[in-house]
Amino acid sequence: MRTTVLVEGRSDEVALRALARAWGRSLADEDVDVLPMGGITHIRAVATRLHVSGHRLAGLYDAPEVGFVRRGLTAAGVLEAEDAELEPCGFFCCERDLEDELRRALGTARVEQVIEAAGETRSLEMLAQMPAQAGWTREDLLARFMTSRSGRKERYARLLVEAMPRGSEPAPLRALLAHLGVRPIT
């Protein structure tokens, strides 16, 4: 049965596909579609349409958005009740967001090495010197850097996953792929 993975945005899709590729897998070959919803508030409409059409659903969501996810999946008929456990249904939680999970999995120093390899250290340092970022932690600065230019979240979703040593992948990504039956080729 084909599965559709619901993700908030394009960078989530890019990271998920990049990890599957790093594991020697293709999601398309595994009968998995990844659908960026353009924001978590669309989950009810998207899940309803797909669930009624017979799609098996799974997904990633950010912890602050769990209420939207629970209400949307319940209204769509995917969950029987709003207090149902989400992981057994294939929905896995990122603490802050997936980008934060990727940065934490790699660590600040390694993320900065990826930025350097991408030729954007100067942009990062210019951002760090701006008065609005005064007093920010390096982690908060990296988070802001990833969203400070169009397309950067998607680019770094791929680059960070590609830089990640096997076994250090964020738990929500590993758990989702395992739920889908996608495992690394050894």
C-alpha positions in Angstrom: 0.0 0.0 0.0 1.3 3.4 -0.9 2.0 5.8 2.0 1.9 9.6 1.9 4.2 11.3 4.5 2.8 14.7 5.5 5.4 17.3 6.3 5.1 20.9 7.1 7.3 22.3 4.4 9.7 21.7 1.6 12.9 21.6 3.8 11.3 18.6 5.7 10.8 16.8 2.4 14.3 17.5 1.3 15.8 16.2 4.6 13.7 13.0 4.5 14.6 12.2 0.9 18.3 13.0 1.5 18.4 10.6 4.5 16.8 7.9 2.5 19.3 8.4 -0.3 22.2 8.4 2.2 20.9 5.0 3.3 20.9 3.8 -0.3 17.2 4.0 -0.6 14.6 5.8 -2.8 11.3 6.7 -1.2 9.6 6.3 -4.5 10.9 2.7 -4.8 9.5 2.1 -1.3 6.0 3.3 -2.4 6.3 6.5 -0.3 5.2 9.9 -1.4 6.3 13.0 0.6 3.8 15.9 0.7 4.8 19.3 2.0 1.5 20.9 3.2 2.6 24.5 3.2 2.1 24.7 7.0 0.8 22.5 9.7 -2.6 24.3 9.8 -3.4 22.5 6.5 -3.2 19.1 8.0 -6.9 18.6 8.5 -7.8 19.3 4.9 -4.9 17.4 3.4 -5.3 14.4 5.7 -9.1 14.3 5.1 -8.7 14.3 1.3 -6.0 11.6 1.4 -7.5 9.4 4.1 -10.9 9.3 2.3 -9.0 8.3 -0.9 -7.5 5.3 1.0 -3.9 6.6 1.5 -1.9 5.3 4.4 -0.6 8.4 6.2 2.5 9.2 8.3 4.3 12.3 9.1 6.6 14.7 11.0 5.5 17.6 13.1 7.0 20.1 15.5 6.2 19.8 19.3 4.6 23.3 19.5 2.1 22.2 16.8 0.9 19.0 18.4 -2.6 20.4 19.0 -3.1 21.2 15.3 -1.9 17.7 14.4 -4.2 15.9 16.9 -7.3 17.9 16.0 -6.6 17.6 12.3 -5.9 13.9 12.3 -9.0 13.2 14.5 -11.2 15.3 12.2 -9.8 13.5 9.2 -10.6 10.1 10.8 -7.0 9.0 11.0 -7.1 9.1 14.8 -10.0 7.8 16.8 -9.5 10.4 19.6 -7.5 13.5 20.0 -5.6 12.0 22.9 -4.5 8.9 20.9 -0.8 8.2 20.7 0.7 9.6 17.5 3.8 7.4 17.0 1.9 4.2 16.5 -0.1 6.0 13.8 3.2 7.0 12.1 3.5 10.6 13.2 6.8 11.6 14.8 7.6 14.7 16.8 10.6 17.1 16.4 11.3 19.0 19.6 11.5 22.5 18.0 11.5 21.8 14.3 13.3 19.4 12.0 16.1 21.9 11.2 16.8 22.2 14.9 17.0 18.4 15.1 19.5 18.4 12.3 21.7 21.1 13.9 21.7 19.4 17.3 22.5 16.0 15.8 25.6 17.5 14.0 26.6 20.0 16.7 27.4 23.6 16.2 31.0 23.2 15.1 30.1 20.7 12.4 27.2 22.8 11.2 29.6 25.7 10.8 32.0 23.5 8.8 29.1 22.6 6.5 28.4 26.4 6.1 32.1 27.0 5.4 32.2 24.2 2.8 29.1 25.8 1.1 31.0 29.1 0.9 28.7 31.0 3.2 30.9 31.8 6.3 31.0 35.4 5.3 27.2 35.7 5.3 27.0 33.9 8.7 29.5 36.3 10.2 27.8 39.4 8.7 24.6 38.2 10.3 26.4 37.7 13.6 27.5 41.3 13.6 24.1 42.8 13.1 22.7 44.6 16.2 19.5 42.6 16.2 21.5 39.4 16.8 23.6 40.9 19.7 23.7 38.5 22.6 22.3 35.6 20.7 23.7 32.1 21.3 25.5 30.5 18.4 22.7 28.0 18.1 20.1 30.7 17.7 22.3 32.5 15.2 22.6 29.3 13.1 18.8 28.9 13.2 18.3 32.5 12.0 21.0 32.0 9.3 19.1 29.0 7.9 16.0 31.1 7.3 17.6 34.4 6.3 17.6 33.8 2.6 15.1 32.1 0.3 16.0 28.5 -0.4 18.5 28.2 2.3 16.5 26.0 4.6 16.1 23.4 1.8 19.7 23.7 0.8 21.0 23.1 4.3 18.4 20.4 5.0 20.2 18.4 2.3 23.7 19.5 3.2 23.3 18.7 7.0 21.9 15.3 6.3 24.7 14.5 3.9 27.3 15.6 6.5 25.7 13.4 9.2 27.6 10.2 10.2 25.5 7.0 10.1 23.8 6.4 13.4 23.6 10.1 14.4 20.5 10.9 12.4 17.8 12.7 14.4 15.4 10.3 16.2 12.2 11.5 14.5 13.7 10.9 11.0 15.0 7.5 11.9 11.7 6.5 13.6 9.6 7.7 10.6 11.7 5.8 8.1 11.7 2.7 10.3 7.9 3.0 10.5 7.8 3.1 6.7 10.0 0.0 6.5 12.9 2.0 5.1 16.2 0.8 6.6 19.8 1.6 5.6 21.4 -0.7 3.1 24.5 -2.1 4.8 
